[in-house]
């Protein structure tokens, strides 16, 4: 089973700046920026990445760095205008050696081609990306003798190249907009982006939000509200309108929304939006938490260790959760919410923290949260969500049904 190291469906983001936090670099030929968060042109008319090409801002791109390795796969839904354009690079694969590979996928049915710099390695025999929403998956095995390059369009393998490839580690993928040849504006759209180490198949991201307090040691901005209601914003976080805050080291732990249908879960990504309010150089740390929900007591009903909920955990129940908690990635917080390149807080789980395969039942039993580790004279705010990715079936008409 493929290990997914990153994915996003963009639906949990509210602004373009929120999107930048998930990428490391962006630009165009003339070093202006034309990458945006679009709210209507993604999968099922959802949020997505928009790369806009104009006469003055040509060939926009955005880049996602990866864990360096010899075998990498990138997949995404895309919609490329079927218009009067040059044969455009769709994806650049960057290597540690500095020698890049290019996936060229012009609209208009001209076919997909793989290039090592200016040398063509393989093509799709005229099969091109249509102007409607499509799914592309690209797998690369970097080996100077026994390499591989594969491309799948809507689940069908259209390039299957074996032979010498770069040989050095893949370090980044760059998604490209179009080269503009007239005064028109050309928008390219990308959604449900994932990076893995093998074929994954067509997927989409689903946002799940906190639905119940289990431990709530942070102070909600609305003192009469439950903590989970402060961090379950829809369509992007609301900055400092609703949040949970602490002046001491504290934990919040939540149940999350269930699914209303059967799903096949490929990975879970925990996403947090947090900042510190203290402007000094004191380190204020933020850390993800997870618990498999397997406890010796009944966790149903909102419970609260600080006294503002319906009931309180006993010390034995609280200690059981703490002792069995998974402590994930830790981040030093800034005084602003993550909106700059490479500033996001997220952790992707291809398997559960306990090493199990994801199922609907396993996910729905899991508890998720965060720990704020705060020195004297510092406070921290948190606003966050959990996202999931699941595989889908494509029926050839830009309609997707749930995999079962």
N, C-alpha and C positions, 0 to 999 in steps of 0.2 A: 504494500500500500504506500502511496506517495506521501512524503512528508511535506506539508505546506508550511512555508516559513512566513508568508505574508499574504493577506488578502484584504480587500475593501470593496464594498458596494456603493460607497459615497452617500448612502441614505441617512446615516447618522450625523452628517455634516450640515451646517447651516450657512456657511460663507465660503468664498474662495480661499480666504486665509486659513480656515479650518482644514481645507484640503492640502494646502502647502505643507502642513505639519507632517504629512505622511510621506513626503518625497524629499530628495536630497538636492536636486538641482533643476533648473528650468531656463528657457531662453528661446531665442530665434537666431536666424543668421546674423541679424544686426544687433543682437543682445538686448532686444526689448522682450517683454513678457506678454504672451497671449494664451495663457492657460487659465481656465476658469472652471468654477463649479456651476454646472447647468442643472436646473431643477425639473426638466420635463422630457428630455430626449434620451434617457437611459432605458434600461430594460423595464418593460411594463410602464413606460412614461415616468420613470423615477429619476432621482439625482444621478449625475454622471460627470465625468471629466470632459470638458470641451476644449479642443485646440483650434483656435481661430486663425486662419491665414488670410491676410489682406495684402494689398500691394506694398504697403509700408512696413508690414510685419510678416515676413516670409518664413515658412517652414518652422512653426513653433514646436517646441518639444518639452517634455518633462521626464525626469530620470528617477528611477528607483534603484538604489544600491541593494546588493544581495549579500548573503553569507558566501564568501568566496568558495568556489568549488568547480569541479570538472563537468558535472551533470546538472543542468538547470532547465526548467520548463516555465514558460510564461503563458497564461491564458487570459482571455478577456472577450467580452462582447464589444463589437465596434459597428459604427455606422459611418461610412465614408461617402461623400457626395459623388454621384456618377455624373461628372461634369468635364469641361474642357480644362484638363490639368496635365502637368508633366507626370511622367512615371515617378511616383514618390516613394521614398523610404517610409515604411510604416514602423519598423522596430530596428533599433541599433543594439547589437549585443557587444558590450564592452568587455575587454579582457585585460588582465594584469600586465600583459606584454605590451599593451598600447595598440595592438592591431585589432581593428573592429570588423564585425560581420554585420551585414545589412539584410533585412527582409523587405523587399520592395513589392508593394501591393497596390498598383494603380487601379483606380476605378475604371469602369467601362469594359470589363471582361478581358483585359490584356494579360492576365495571368500573374501569378506570384513567383518571384525569383529570389534565390539566395546568392549573395555576393560576399566574397572576401576582398574587401576594398573594391577594386574595379574588376575583379575576376569572378565570373559567374560560376557557381558550383552546381546548381540544380535549378529546375523550374517546375511549374505545375502543369505544363503542357497546355497552357491557355486558360486554365481555371482561375478566375479572378474573384475578388471580393465584390459582391453585389452592393448596390446602393442602399439596401435595406439592412436592418439589424442582423448581424451575423456573429458567429462565434469562431474565434481563431485560437489555436493552441500550438505553441512552437517549442520543440524540445531540442536541446543542444548537448552533445557529448564532446567535450574538448579533448582530443587525443591526436598527436601528430602523425599517428599511423592508422589506428582503428577508431576513427571518430564517427559521429553520427549527426545528422540534421533532419528533423522531421517537422512537417506542418500538417495540421488538421484543420479543415474548414467545415464547420457545422458537423463535427464528429467523423468526417471522412478524411482518411489519410491521402493527401494530394502531393506531398513531397516526402520521399523516403531515401535519403542520401546516406551512403556508407563510404567512408574514405578518410583521408587525412583532413584534420581540422586544426584549429589553432594550437592546442597543446597546453596553453596556460589557463589559469583560473578565470571563470566568468566572474565579473565584479559588479556589473550593473546592466539594467535594461533601460533603454530610452524609447519612449513612445513619441511618434512624430505626427504633426499635422501635415498639410499639403504644401507643395510649392505652388505659388500663385502666379498666373501668367496674364491676368487681365485686371480690370478694376473691380471685379466681384469679390465678395467675401465667401470663403469656403470653410465650413465648420466640420470638424471630425469629432466623433463622440466615442468614448471608451467607458465601459462599465464592468463591474464584477471582476476586477483585476486580481489575479493570484500569481504567486511565484512558488514553485515546488521543485522536487528533484526527480519527477517522473510524470508520465501522463496522468491527468486527473479527470478530464472530461468537462462537460459543460456544467457550470455552477452559477449560483447567484447567492448574494449575501442577504440575510434577513436580520433585522435589528430586533433584539429582545431587551427589554428594560426592567429595572427593579420593580417588584410588585409587592414586597412585604419586608418589613424589618425583622431581622433575627438578632443582631447586635447593633445598637445605635448609640455610640459614645460621643459622636460629633454633635454639635448643637445646630439644629436646623435654623435657617434664616427666618422662617415662620415658626415661632416657638410652639404653636399649637398644632403643628403638622407632623406627620411621620417623616423620618429621614428619607425614606425611599421616594417620597413625592417631590423631594427637592432635587433629585438627580435622574428623573425619568422623562426629561424633556423630549418632545417629538420634533424631528426635522432640524436638529442642531441644538447645542446648548444655549441657554439664555444669559450667559455671563453671570453678573451679580444680581439678577432678579431673584433667583432661587438657588440656594446652595447649602451645604453643610460645612461647618467651621469648627475648628478646635484650637485652643491655646496650649494644649498639652498633647502628649502622645496618646492616640486614640484609635479605635477600630470601628468601622461600620461594616456589617455583613448582611446581605439581602438574599431572599429568594427572588427568582426572575420569572417572567411570563412563560407560560407553557405554550406548546403548539396546539393548534386546533385541527391538525391533520397529520398523517404519517409523513416522515421526512427521513432522508438519508444524510447524516451530518458528516461532512468531510473534515471540518476543523472549527474551532471556536476561538474568536479573538476578543480579548478583554480590552476595552478602550476607556481611558480616563481623561478627564479635562480638569486640571488642577493648577493652582498658583499659590504662592505665599504672599502675605500682605506686609511682611517686615522687609524693609529696604536695606537692612544691613547685610553683611556677608555671612551671617549665621546660616549654616546648612539646614534647610527644612526638607525632609525626605518624604517621598510618597512611594508606597509599595502596594502591588496587587496581592490580593488574598483569594484563596479558593478552599472549599471544603466539600467533600463528596456527599454530604448530607446524611451519611450513615451514622446516626446517633442512637443512643440507648433510651431516648425519651421522645415524646411527641412534640415535634416542632411546629405543628399547625397552629395558626393564629399569630397575630403580630405580637412579638415579644421585644423587650427593651431592657437593657441593663442599666439605663440611666434614669428610668422612672417616668418618661413621658409617653410611653406606649400603653397597650392594654394590660400587659402583665410584665413580670421580670423573670429573667433566667435565674435559677438558683446558682450558687457558686460552683456546685458540682457540674451542672450543665454547661456553664460558661467555661470552666476549666477544660472540660472534655473537648469543646470546640477549639480552644486555643492550642491544646496539646496536639491535636490532629490536623491543624491548619497547614495548608500549603502556602509558603511565602514566595511570591514571584519576583519579577523584576523590580528594582528599586531605582528611583530617579530623584535628583536634586532639583527642587522646584525653582522656577523663576518668579518674578513679581507680576508677570503677565501670563494669560492663558496661552497654550501652544498654538501659535498662528504663523510662526516663521518656518522656513525650510528646516526639516530634520529636527523638529521640536516636539513631536507627538509622543504620547505615552500609550503604548499598546503592547500586548503580548499574545502571540498566536500559539494555539495548542492543537496539533494534529491528533494527538491522543489526550486523554485526561491527564491531569497532573499525577495520577496514580498509575499511568501507563496502560489504561484500558482503551478499547475502541469506543468511539462515541456512538451512542444510540439516542433516540428520542427520550427514552426512559432515564438513561444515565444523565443526560443533560438536565432534564427537568428535576432531578433530585439534587443537583449541585447548588451550592451557595457561593456567591461571589461578593467581593468587597474590596476594601482598601484600608491601609494602615498609614496614618500620618505620624511621623516621628519629629517632634517639634522641640527645639531648645527654648530657653527662657526668652521672653520678649518677641516671640514669633507666633503667627497664626497661619493656618492653611485652609483654603477653600477647595471643595471638590464638586465636580459635576461629571457624571460618567454614564456609560452604556456598555452593554455586551452585544457583540455581533456574532452571527453564525453564518457558516457557508454550507450549502448542501448541493448535491448533484441533481441534475435535471435531464429530461429527455427533450430532444429537439425534433419537431415534426416537419421541418422544411418550409414553414410558412411564417417564420419569425414569431411563432407562438411556442411557449414552453409550458410543460406540465410537470407537476411534482413527481420526482422519482420515488418509487415505492418498492 
